[in-house]
Amino acid sequence: MVTRIGAGARGLGIGMAAIVLGGALSACGSSAVSGELAAGAQKWADFTTVLSDKDALKHTVPDRAAMSDWEIQKSDVEAKDDDEDCQGCKLEASAEFEDGKVTATFDVTTFATKEQAGAYLAKTATSFEKKAQSPAKLAMPTIGNETVAYGATFRKGPRNIVLMRVGTTVAGVMLQESSDVKQLEKLATMLARRVEQTAAGQTPDAALDAR
C-alpha cells in the first residue's frame, strides 16, 4: 500500500552542501513538537540501521511516482568521505524536481551511527546560521528524531529549508520560489517516511497525493 501525504500547494528545493554554503539566507529554529505529521501523530523509530547500500538509497529519495505532479530534473547517489567535516559519512543521495518556477530538492546523507548523524545535523545547522541574515523561525513540528527549520530570503525569491535526523541519516528538503511552510512539512514528512521504510527493509513508497 502506498503511503501518501496530501499536497495542497506545490513547491520546494535543497542539497546539503547548498544549505551550508548557500550564503545570504535567513535561519530558523527547531520545534519542540514531537511526531506531529500531516496525516496524524506518529512515533518515529530512532533506528540504528546503517544505510550503506547505494541501490537502496537511490530509491529512498523521491522518484516520479512519489512526485507525480512534478518534473524530475536529476537524481544521484555518491559515496561520501569519512573525514573531519563529515565523520561517519557513508553515502549521499539527492533528487531535484520542478513544478513551474518552484524547485524541490531532497538530500539524504547516511552515517555509521545516529550519534554521528546528530553531530552532523548540529554542525550543518550552526554553519548555516552563521551565514544567515535576519534570522526568522519557521513553525515546524519535529519530523523524524530531530528537526531544524529555516526561512531564507534571496533577491530572486524565498527559500524554506528543513533538516532532519532520521535514525542514522540526515535528511533535508528545500523549497525554492515558495514560502509554503505546510507544503515543506508534507515533503519533509514524505522523505522521512521513505528513510524509515528503507531502514525497515521495505521498498520506499511514501508519496504526495497528486492534487
Disulfide bonds with the S-S distance in Angstrom:
Cys86-Cys89 1.38
